[in-house]
Amino acid sequence: MTRVLLESTNGEQTWSTMGVSENIIEASWQALADSVVFGLLHPPTGSTAAAR
């Protein structure tokens, strides 16, 4: 098993996601996809998009 830990930021917030698989590409893809979803669901507090 391979575990990939990914740390991401939007300039204001930082979060970590993890992917687990026997295949390192699959584990990386899981971590990346989860990171993007989290980033989209939790916009920066001072962003203009959040004010719309």
mmCIF file of the N, C-alpha and C atoms, coordinates in Angstrom:
data_MODEL
# 
_entry.id   MODEL 
# 
loop_
_atom_site.group_PDB 
_atom_site.id 
_atom_site.type_symbol 
_atom_site.label_atom_id 
_atom_site.label_alt_id 
_atom_site.label_comp_id 
_atom_site.label_asym_id 
_atom_site.label_entity_id 
_atom_site.label_seq_id 
_atom_site.pdbx_PDB_ins_code 
_atom_site.Cartn_x 
_atom_site.Cartn_y 
_atom_site.Cartn_z 
_atom_site.occupancy 
_atom_site.B_iso_or_equiv 
_atom_site.pdbx_formal_charge 
_atom_site.auth_seq_id 
_atom_site.auth_comp_id 
_atom_site.auth_asym_id 
_atom_site.auth_atom_id 
_atom_site.pdbx_PDB_model_num 
ATOM 1   N N  . MET A 1 1  ? 0.830   -1.185 0.000  1.00 0.00 ? 1  MET A N  1 
ATOM 2   C CA . MET A 1 1  ? 0.000   0.000  0.000  1.00 0.00 ? 1  MET A CA 1 
ATOM 3   C C  . MET A 1 1  ? 0.871   1.245  0.000  1.00 0.00 ? 1  MET A C  1 
ATOM 4   N N  . THR A 1 2  ? 0.377   2.258  -0.706 1.00 0.00 ? 2  THR A N  1 
ATOM 5   C CA . THR A 1 2  ? 1.043   3.563  -0.764 1.00 0.00 ? 2  THR A CA 1 
ATOM 6   C C  . THR A 1 2  ? 0.091   4.603  -0.205 1.00 0.00 ? 2  THR A C  1 
ATOM 7   N N  . ARG A 1 3  ? 0.636   5.481  0.620  1.00 0.00 ? 3  ARG A N  1 
ATOM 8   C CA . ARG A 1 3  ? -0.165  6.578  1.162  1.00 0.00 ? 3  ARG A CA 1 
ATOM 9   C C  . ARG A 1 3  ? 0.480   7.880  0.701  1.00 0.00 ? 3  ARG A C  1 
ATOM 10  N N  . VAL A 1 4  ? -0.312  8.763  0.099  1.00 0.00 ? 4  VAL A N  1 
ATOM 11  C CA . VAL A 1 4  ? 0.155   10.056 -0.382 1.00 0.00 ? 4  VAL A CA 1 
ATOM 12  C C  . VAL A 1 4  ? -0.499  11.135 0.462  1.00 0.00 ? 4  VAL A C  1 
ATOM 13  N N  . LEU A 1 5  ? 0.313   11.990 1.061  1.00 0.00 ? 5  LEU A N  1 
ATOM 14  C CA . LEU A 1 5  ? -0.182  13.137 1.824  1.00 0.00 ? 5  LEU A CA 1 
ATOM 15  C C  . LEU A 1 5  ? 0.084   14.381 1.002  1.00 0.00 ? 5  LEU A C  1 
ATOM 16  N N  . LEU A 1 6  ? -0.942  15.198 0.816  1.00 0.00 ? 6  LEU A N  1 
ATOM 17  C CA . LEU A 1 6  ? -0.838  16.393 -0.012 1.00 0.00 ? 6  LEU A CA 1 
ATOM 18  C C  . LEU A 1 6  ? -1.240  17.598 0.821  1.00 0.00 ? 6  LEU A C  1 
ATOM 19  N N  . GLU A 1 7  ? -0.387  18.609 0.856  1.00 0.00 ? 7  GLU A N  1 
ATOM 20  C CA . GLU A 1 7  ? -0.707  19.846 1.550  1.00 0.00 ? 7  GLU A CA 1 
ATOM 21  C C  . GLU A 1 7  ? -0.987  20.923 0.506  1.00 0.00 ? 7  GLU A C  1 
ATOM 22  N N  . SER A 1 8  ? -2.121  21.609 0.660  1.00 0.00 ? 8  SER A N  1 
ATOM 23  C CA . SER A 1 8  ? -2.543  22.615 -0.306 1.00 0.00 ? 8  SER A CA 1 
ATOM 24  C C  . SER A 1 8  ? -2.851  23.923 0.412  1.00 0.00 ? 8  SER A C  1 
ATOM 25  N N  . THR A 1 9  ? -2.842  25.011 -0.353 1.00 0.00 ? 9  THR A N  1 
ATOM 26  C CA . THR A 1 9  ? -3.188  26.309 0.205  1.00 0.00 ? 9  THR A CA 1 
ATOM 27  C C  . THR A 1 9  ? -3.895  27.157 -0.852 1.00 0.00 ? 9  THR A C  1 
ATOM 28  N N  . ASN A 1 10 ? -4.720  28.096 -0.379 1.00 0.00 ? 10 ASN A N  1 
ATOM 29  C CA . ASN A 1 10 ? -5.354  29.060 -1.267 1.00 0.00 ? 10 ASN A CA 1 
ATOM 30  C C  . ASN A 1 10 ? -4.803  30.455 -0.999 1.00 0.00 ? 10 ASN A C  1 
ATOM 31  N N  . GLY A 1 11 ? -3.724  30.531 -0.249 1.00 0.00 ? 11 GLY A N  1 
ATOM 32  C CA . GLY A 1 11 ? -3.118  31.797 0.103  1.00 0.00 ? 11 GLY A CA 1 
ATOM 33  C C  . GLY A 1 11 ? -3.508  32.271 1.488  1.00 0.00 ? 11 GLY A C  1 
ATOM 34  N N  . GLU A 1 12 ? -4.634  31.802 1.993  1.00 0.00 ? 12 GLU A N  1 
ATOM 35  C CA . GLU A 1 12 ? -5.085  32.163 3.334  1.00 0.00 ? 12 GLU A CA 1 
ATOM 36  C C  . GLU A 1 12 ? -5.190  30.949 4.239  1.00 0.00 ? 12 GLU A C  1 
ATOM 37  N N  . GLN A 1 13 ? -5.675  29.852 3.691  1.00 0.00 ? 13 GLN A N  1 
ATOM 38  C CA . GLN A 1 13 ? -5.886  28.628 4.460  1.00 0.00 ? 13 GLN A CA 1 
ATOM 39  C C  . GLN A 1 13 ? -4.984  27.535 3.910  1.00 0.00 ? 13 GLN A C  1 
ATOM 40  N N  . THR A 1 14 ? -4.628  26.590 4.777  1.00 0.00 ? 14 THR A N  1 
ATOM 41  C CA . THR A 1 14 ? -3.851  25.429 4.376  1.00 0.00 ? 14 THR A CA 1 
ATOM 42  C C  . THR A 1 14 ? -4.596  24.188 4.835  1.00 0.00 ? 14 THR A C  1 
ATOM 43  N N  . TRP A 1 15 ? -4.639  23.170 3.989  1.00 0.00 ? 15 TRP A N  1 
ATOM 44  C CA . TRP A 1 15 ? -5.292  21.915 4.349  1.00 0.00 ? 15 TRP A CA 1 
ATOM 45  C C  . TRP A 1 15 ? -4.502  20.748 3.779  1.00 0.00 ? 15 TRP A C  1 
ATOM 46  N N  . SER A 1 16 ? -4.727  19.579 4.365  1.00 0.00 ? 16 SER A N  1 
ATOM 47  C CA . SER A 1 16 ? -4.045  18.364 3.934  1.00 0.00 ? 16 SER A CA 1 
ATOM 48  C C  . SER A 1 16 ? -5.067  17.319 3.530  1.00 0.00 ? 16 SER A C  1 
ATOM 49  N N  . THR A 1 17 ? -4.738  16.556 2.506  1.00 0.00 ? 17 THR A N  1 
ATOM 50  C CA . THR A 1 17 ? -5.576  15.445 2.076  1.00 0.00 ? 17 THR A CA 1 
ATOM 51  C C  . THR A 1 17 ? -4.687  14.226 1.890  1.00 0.00 ? 17 THR A C  1 
ATOM 52  N N  . MET A 1 18 ? -5.323  13.061 1.847  1.00 0.00 ? 18 MET A N  1 
ATOM 53  C CA . MET A 1 18 ? -4.573  11.826 1.755  1.00 0.00 ? 18 MET A CA 1 
ATOM 54  C C  . MET A 1 18 ? -5.247  10.891 0.759  1.00 0.00 ? 18 MET A C  1 
ATOM 55  N N  . GLY A 1 19 ? -4.424  10.163 0.013  1.00 0.00 ? 19 GLY A N  1 
ATOM 56  C CA . GLY A 1 19 ? -4.905  9.119  -0.882 1.00 0.00 ? 19 GLY A CA 1 
ATOM 57  C C  . GLY A 1 19 ? -4.175  7.829  -0.553 1.00 0.00 ? 19 GLY A C  1 
ATOM 58  N N  . VAL A 1 20 ? -4.891  6.710  -0.610 1.00 0.00 ? 20 VAL A N  1 
ATOM 59  C CA . VAL A 1 20 ? -4.303  5.411  -0.290 1.00 0.00 ? 20 VAL A CA 1 
ATOM 60  C C  . VAL A 1 20 ? -4.672  4.419  -1.375 1.00 0.00 ? 20 VAL A C  1 
ATOM 61  N N  . SER A 1 21 ? -3.667  3.729  -1.898 1.00 0.00 ? 21 SER A N  1 
ATOM 62  C CA . SER A 1 21 ? -3.891  2.719  -2.933 1.00 0.00 ? 21 SER A CA 1 
ATOM 63  C C  . SER A 1 21 ? -2.616  1.891  -3.081 1.00 0.00 ? 21 SER A C  1 
ATOM 64  N N  . GLU A 1 22 ? -2.731  0.769  -3.735 1.00 0.00 ? 22 GLU A N  1 
ATOM 65  C CA . GLU A 1 22 ? -1.543  -0.012 -4.083 1.00 0.00 ? 22 GLU A CA 1 
ATOM 66  C C  . GLU A 1 22 ? -0.776  0.669  -5.217 1.00 0.00 ? 22 GLU A C  1 
ATOM 67  N N  . ASN A 1 23 ? -1.461  1.512  -5.981 1.00 0.00 ? 23 ASN A N  1 
ATOM 68  C CA . ASN A 1 23 ? -0.888  2.218  -7.117 1.00 0.00 ? 23 ASN A CA 1 
ATOM 69  C C  . ASN A 1 23 ? -0.606  3.667  -6.714 1.00 0.00 ? 23 ASN A C  1 
ATOM 70  N N  . ILE A 1 24 ? 0.636   4.116  -6.836 1.00 0.00 ? 24 ILE A N  1 
ATOM 71  C CA . ILE A 1 24 ? 0.993   5.472  -6.403 1.00 0.00 ? 24 ILE A CA 1 
ATOM 72  C C  . ILE A 1 24 ? 0.268   6.546  -7.221 1.00 0.00 ? 24 ILE A C  1 
ATOM 73  N N  . ILE A 1 25 ? 0.007   6.274  -8.491 1.00 0.00 ? 25 ILE A N  1 
ATOM 74  C CA . ILE A 1 25 ? -0.723  7.241  -9.325 1.00 0.00 ? 25 ILE A CA 1 
ATOM 75  C C  . ILE A 1 25 ? -2.154  7.376  -8.829 1.00 0.00 ? 25 ILE A C  1 
ATOM 76  N N  . GLU A 1 26 ? -2.794  6.278  -8.509 1.00 0.00 ? 26 GLU A N  1 
ATOM 77  C CA . GLU A 1 26 ? -4.166  6.309  -7.992 1.00 0.00 ? 26 GLU A CA 1 
ATOM 78  C C  . GLU A 1 26 ? -4.218  7.019  -6.639 1.00 0.00 ? 26 GLU A C  1 
ATOM 79  N N  . ALA A 1 27 ? -3.274  6.735  -5.760 1.00 0.00 ? 27 ALA A N  1 
ATOM 80  C CA . ALA A 1 27 ? -3.236  7.393  -4.454 1.00 0.00 ? 27 ALA A CA 1 
ATOM 81  C C  . ALA A 1 27 ? -3.034  8.902  -4.616 1.00 0.00 ? 27 ALA A C  1 
ATOM 82  N N  . SER A 1 28 ? -2.163  9.291  -5.526 1.00 0.00 ? 28 SER A N  1 
ATOM 83  C CA . SER A 1 28 ? -1.916  10.713 -5.787 1.00 0.00 ? 28 SER A CA 1 
ATOM 84  C C  . SER A 1 28 ? -3.163  11.388 -6.336 1.00 0.00 ? 28 SER A C  1 
ATOM 85  N N  . TRP A 1 29 ? -3.846  10.720 -7.253 1.00 0.00 ? 29 TRP A N  1 
ATOM 86  C CA . TRP A 1 29 ? -5.063  11.272 -7.852 1.00 0.00 ? 29 TRP A CA 1 
ATOM 87  C C  . TRP A 1 29 ? -6.148  11.466 -6.783 1.00 0.00 ? 29 TRP A C  1 
ATOM 88  N N  . GLN A 1 30 ? -6.310  10.503 -5.891 1.00 0.00 ? 30 GLN A N  1 
ATOM 89  C CA . GLN A 1 30 ? -7.299  10.617 -4.816 1.00 0.00 ? 30 GLN A CA 1 
ATOM 90  C C  . GLN A 1 30 ? -7.008  11.841 -3.945 1.00 0.00 ? 30 GLN A C  1 
ATOM 91  N N  . ALA A 1 31 ? -5.741  11.992 -3.544 1.00 0.00 ? 31 ALA A N  1 
ATOM 92  C CA . ALA A 1 31 ? -5.363  13.131 -2.692 1.00 0.00 ? 31 ALA A CA 1 
ATOM 93  C C  . ALA A 1 31 ? -5.588  14.452 -3.416 1.00 0.00 ? 31 ALA A C  1 
ATOM 94  N N  . LEU A 1 32 ? -5.231  14.524 -4.690 1.00 0.00 ? 32 LEU A N  1 
ATOM 95  C CA . LEU A 1 32 ? -5.401  15.750 -5.465 1.00 0.00 ? 32 LEU A CA 1 
ATOM 96  C C  . LEU A 1 32 ? -6.875  16.085 -5.661 1.00 0.00 ? 32 LEU A C  1 
ATOM 97  N N  . ALA A 1 33 ? -7.681  15.111 -6.028 1.00 0.00 ? 33 ALA A N  1 
ATOM 98  C CA . ALA A 1 33 ? -9.113  15.347 -6.240 1.00 0.00 ? 33 ALA A CA 1 
ATOM 99  C C  . ALA A 1 33 ? -9.785  15.810 -4.949 1.00 0.00 ? 33 ALA A C  1 
ATOM 100 N N  . ASP A 1 34 ? -9.457  15.179 -3.830 1.00 0.00 ? 34 ASP A N  1 
ATOM 101 C CA . ASP A 1 34 ? -10.033 15.588 -2.551 1.00 0.00 ? 34 ASP A CA 1 
ATOM 102 C C  . ASP A 1 34 ? -9.596  17.002 -2.176 1.00 0.00 ? 34 ASP A C  1 
ATOM 103 N N  . SER A 1 35 ? -8.370  17.357 -2.495 1.00 0.00 ? 35 SER A N  1 
ATOM 104 C CA . SER A 1 35 ? -7.863  18.691 -2.197 1.00 0.00 ? 35 SER A CA 1 
ATOM 105 C C  . SER A 1 35 ? -8.609  19.760 -2.989 1.00 0.00 ? 35 SER A C  1 
ATOM 106 N N  . VAL A 1 36 ? -8.847  19.496 -4.259 1.00 0.00 ? 36 VAL A N  1 
ATOM 107 C CA . VAL A 1 36 ? -9.573  20.454 -5.104 1.00 0.00 ? 36 VAL A CA 1 
ATOM 108 C C  . VAL A 1 36 ? -11.006 20.621 -4.611 1.00 0.00 ? 36 VAL A C  1 
ATOM 109 N N  . VAL A 1 37 ? -11.667 19.525 -4.286 1.00 0.00 ? 37 VAL A N  1 
ATOM 110 C CA . VAL A 1 37 ? -13.041 19.593 -3.780 1.00 0.00 ? 37 VAL A CA 1 
ATOM 111 C C  . VAL A 1 37 ? -13.089 20.383 -2.484 1.00 0.00 ? 37 VAL A C  1 
ATOM 112 N N  . PHE A 1 38 ? -12.171 20.100 -1.572 1.00 0.00 ? 38 PHE A N  1 
ATOM 113 C CA . PHE A 1 38 ? -12.141 20.829 -0.308 1.00 0.00 ? 38 PHE A CA 1 
ATOM 114 C C  . PHE A 1 38 ? -11.925 22.322 -0.559 1.00 0.00 ? 38 PHE A C  1 
ATOM 115 N N  . GLY A 1 39 ? -10.990 22.660 -1.436 1.00 0.00 ? 39 GLY A N  1 
ATOM 116 C CA . GLY A 1 39 ? -10.716 24.055 -1.743 1.00 0.00 ? 39 GLY A CA 1 
ATOM 117 C C  . GLY A 1 39 ? -11.914 24.778 -2.335 1.00 0.00 ? 39 GLY A C  1 
ATOM 118 N N  . LEU A 1 40 ? -12.674 24.096 -3.170 1.00 0.00 ? 40 LEU A N  1 
ATOM 119 C CA . LEU A 1 40 ? -13.863 24.705 -3.769 1.00 0.00 ? 40 LEU A CA 1 
ATOM 120 C C  . LEU A 1 40 ? -14.997 24.872 -2.764 1.00 0.00 ? 40 LEU A C  1 
ATOM 121 N N  . LEU A 1 41 ? -15.101 23.955 -1.819 1.00 0.00 ? 41 LEU A N  1 
ATOM 122 C CA . LEU A 1 41 ? -16.178 24.017 -0.827 1.00 0.00 ? 41 LEU A CA 1 
ATOM 123 C C  . LEU A 1 41 ? -15.856 24.946 0.339  1.00 0.00 ? 41 LEU A C  1 
ATOM 124 N N  . HIS A 1 42 ? -14.591 25.331 0.493  1.00 0.00 ? 42 HIS A N  1 
ATOM 125 C CA . HIS A 1 42 ? -14.175 26.202 1.587  1.00 0.00 ? 42 HIS A CA 1 
ATOM 126 C C  . HIS A 1 42 ? -13.379 27.378 1.024  1.00 0.00 ? 42 HIS A C  1 
ATOM 127 N N  . PRO A 1 43 ? -14.080 28.344 0.407  1.00 0.00 ? 43 PRO A N  1 
ATOM 128 C CA . PRO A 1 43 ? -13.377 29.488 -0.201 1.00 0.00 ? 43 PRO A CA 1 
ATOM 129 C C  . PRO A 1 43 ? -12.712 30.349 0.872  1.00 0.00 ? 43 PRO A C  1 
ATOM 130 N N  . PRO A 1 44 ? -11.724 31.139 0.483  1.00 0.00 ? 44 PRO A N  1 
ATOM 131 C CA . PRO A 1 44 ? -11.073 32.048 1.440  1.00 0.00 ? 44 PRO A CA 1 
ATOM 132 C C  . PRO A 1 44 ? -12.100 32.970 2.069  1.00 0.00 ? 44 PRO A C  1 
ATOM 133 N N  . THR A 1 45 ? -11.917 33.304 3.322  1.00 0.00 ? 45 THR A N  1 
ATOM 134 C CA . THR A 1 45 ? -12.899 34.123 4.047  1.00 0.00 ? 45 THR A CA 1 
ATOM 135 C C  . THR A 1 45 ? -12.999 35.541 3.498  1.00 0.00 ? 45 THR A C  1 
ATOM 136 N N  . GLY A 1 46 ? -11.912 36.077 2.942  1.00 0.00 ? 46 GLY A N  1 
ATOM 137 C CA . GLY A 1 46 ? -11.931 37.443 2.434  1.00 0.00 ? 46 GLY A CA 1 
ATOM 138 C C  . GLY A 1 46 ? -12.150 37.535 0.944  1.00 0.00 ? 46 GLY A C  1 
ATOM 139 N N  . SER A 1 47 ? -12.530 36.441 0.277  1.00 0.00 ? 47 SER A N  1 
ATOM 140 C CA . SER A 1 47 ? -12.653 36.466 -1.179 1.00 0.00 ? 47 SER A CA 1 
ATOM 141 C C  . SER A 1 47 ? -13.931 37.162 -1.621 1.00 0.00 ? 47 SER A C  1 
ATOM 142 N N  . THR A 1 48 ? -13.892 37.744 -2.791 1.00 0.00 ? 48 THR A N  1 
ATOM 143 C CA . THR A 1 48 ? -15.079 38.391 -3.354 1.00 0.00 ? 48 THR A CA 1 
ATOM 144 C C  . THR A 1 48 ? -16.097 37.355 -3.792 1.00 0.00 ? 48 THR A C  1 
ATOM 145 N N  . ALA A 1 49 ? -15.637 36.141 -4.127 1.00 0.00 ? 49 ALA A N  1 
ATOM 146 C CA . ALA A 1 49 ? -16.570 35.091 -4.521 1.00 0.00 ? 49 ALA A CA 1 
ATOM 147 C C  . ALA A 1 49 ? -17.474 34.707 -3.364 1.00 0.00 ? 49 ALA A C  1 
ATOM 148 N N  . ALA A 1 50 ? -16.970 34.741 -2.146 1.00 0.00 ? 50 ALA A N  1 
ATOM 149 C CA . ALA A 1 50 ? -17.769 34.379 -0.988 1.00 0.00 ? 50 ALA A CA 1 
ATOM 150 C C  . ALA A 1 50 ? -18.835 35.448 -0.708 1.00 0.00 ? 50 ALA A C  1 
ATOM 151 N N  . ALA A 1 51 ? -18.605 36.673 -1.149 1.00 0.00 ? 51 ALA A N  1 
ATOM 152 C CA . ALA A 1 51 ? -19.545 37.763 -0.902 1.00 0.00 ? 51 ALA A CA 1 
ATOM 153 C C  . ALA A 1 51 ? -20.694 37.766 -1.896 1.00 0.00 ? 51 ALA A C  1 
ATOM 154 N N  . ARG A 1 52 ? -20.591 37.032 -2.978 1.00 0.00 ? 52 ARG A N  1 
ATOM 155 C CA . ARG A 1 52 ? -21.649 37.036 -3.993 1.00 0.00 ? 52 ARG A CA 1 
ATOM 156 C C  . ARG A 1 52 ? -22.849 36.263 -3.584 1.00 0.00 ? 52 ARG A C  1 
# 
